[in-house]
Amino acid sequence: MHSEIRKQGALAARQGLTLWDCPYLKAEAMPGHTGGSLSGWKAKVDAWEEGWRTEVQAHSSLPNRKGAQDRSP
């Protein structure tokens, strides 16, 4: 289950969404509304954020093609 949530976070990052767009941060997804456990909810938030951060870091480490072209003679 958490691997699917990580994939959702990565997809959100590719779509340009922010950490605040995590669906588990919406009121209706929080344990007070769902009746679920706090630890289960936190694990979902952590998985989504891990996927999001991994994707953002992967893209930020790619060379900037435009910048490379700007430096060419």
N, C-alpha and C positions, 0 to 999 in steps of 0.2 A: 504494500500500500504506500509506504513512504517513498519508494522509487518513483511511483506515478506522480506523487505530489512534488517531488524534486523536478520531474520533467515539466510539470505545469509552471513551476517557478522559472525554469529556464526559458520556456516559451514566452512567459510574460516579459522577461528581460529582452528577448529578441524583438518583441513587439513594442519595446520602448516604455513599458510600464515601470513604476517605481516600487520600492518596498512597501509603501503605503497602500498599494493596490492588492496586496495579499488578501485573498478571499476569506481567510480565517481570521482577519482582523475586523471584519464586519460584525456588527452587533448580533445579527441573527446566527452567526457561526460560533459565537462564544459559548462556553459551557453554561453560563447562566440561562441561555435561551435553549440550548440543545439538550441540556441535562447530562451531557457527557462529562468526563473527568477533566480536570485542569491539566493533568500530566499528558493526557491524550491529545488535547487541544494544542498544548505547547509543543509536543512532538511534531504535529502537523505544521505549525507555524515555522518551526526550526527547519523542517524538511523543505518547505516552500522557499524559505529564505536561502537555504544552502544552494538549491538549484538556481535561484536568481543570481546570487553572488558568484557562483562558479561560472555562469554564462557571461556575466558582466566582466569578470576578470579575464576570461578567455578572449573576449573581444578587445579589451583594453591592451592586451599584450601583443595584438597583431600590429604589424608595421602599418603606418599611415601612408597609404599609397600616394595621396595627394601631397603630403609633406615631402616624400621622396622625390616626387616630380618637381617640386619647387626648388630643390637643391641642385637639380641637374643643370649643366651649363646651357 
